[in-house]
Amino acid sequence: MSKWLRIISLGAILTLILFAAGCGNSKEKTTGSSSVNKSGEKQTFKLAHITPTDHMWHKAAEKFGEELKSRSDGRMELEIYPASQLGTEADMVQQIESGSIDFGLITAAYLSARAPEFAAWFMPYGFSTLEEANEARKSDISKKILSSLEEQGLKGLDYLFAGQRVMIFKDKQVKTPADMNGLKLRVTPSPPMQDFYRSTGAAPEGLPLPEVYAAIQTGVIDGMDMDLDATITNKYYEVAKYGAVTNHMVWPSVVIANQSKFEGMPEEDRKIVTDSLEAAIEFAVTTRSAQEEEFKNELSENGMEIYEISPKEFNKQIEEFDQIYSEKSPLIKEFIKTYRK
């Protein structure tokens, strides 16, 4: 009898051991797949953009890095590659697609050639202030435009604004669209921007940014579409006499990432990234809005004649843009209908 008791006892012990081992394995699997372990890893992200280090986008990128480090308790850091160090915007997007860069500040102007819905942001005279545009970026329609990148394997995280667009002229004071007829103007090679300038009678030229200073200095072009920020940082006041502060278009960059790489991050880490980005964007808008008068004064002090042109002078061009681009995409039509005053 004792022999059988020993066998039964041994069987019970083996059963308990196997059960405990099974529970342990199940627990290990659950813990291993949780975001707790993964989100504890130290990460160094790479971000690239096209502007010089004294431009608002670079300052916003620095703020983004500071927020990442603070909110992750030092676990996340950001390496920034400004001034096209890693190539053109096309190069940067390709590197984001391959995963060698984590984030890019890519102009909506460039992206409008890849995803036409981004043309909506270039509706002429759509927003009176940067604050208005910043509020618009939070809307459902703006988020739908961001999501149009997903079919390319890209994740549009948010929008980041610099100053609105102004018109710079070498030696002619332009007061109406008629004065622009025949002028060769450097305009970012974005379909909506170039179409707007063609509707004034101007001849848009898509010169690379590093060539613009010499081109206007030598008379290859008669002026340019620019923002006050870049007019100062690139010292265009040295080669152009007139600055028309039209504020006719906003100038967003789109913060993009590799979709699968970003969505593969633990939820906790994604939240740190998006919260840090939100803080950087708000910092940029608040700071840049406060600089408007300062920048105009700085350009005046450097010899440029600064003046304004009424939006009413461009009513014909506004109507033409709205009609043409509303037919290109339901999202663009909805955007224009929502924000056209």
Secondary structure, DSSP 8 states (H G I E B T S, - for coil): -HHHHHHHHHHHHHHHHHHHHHHHHHHHHHHHHSHHHHTTS-EEEEEE-SS-TTSHHHHHHHHHHHHHHHHTTTSEEEEEE-TTTT--HHHHHHHHHHTS-SEEEEEHHHHTTTSGGGGGGG-TT--SSHHHHHHHTTSHHHHHHHHTTGGGTEEEEEEEE---EEEEESS----SGGGGTT-EEE--S-HHHHHHHHTTT-EEE---GGGHHHHHHTTSSSEEEEEHHHHHHTTGGGT--EEE----S--EEEEEEEHHHHHTS-HHHHHHHHHHHHHHHHHHHHHHHHTHHHHHHHHHHTT-EEE---GGGGHHHHHHHHHHHHTT-HHHHHHHHHH--
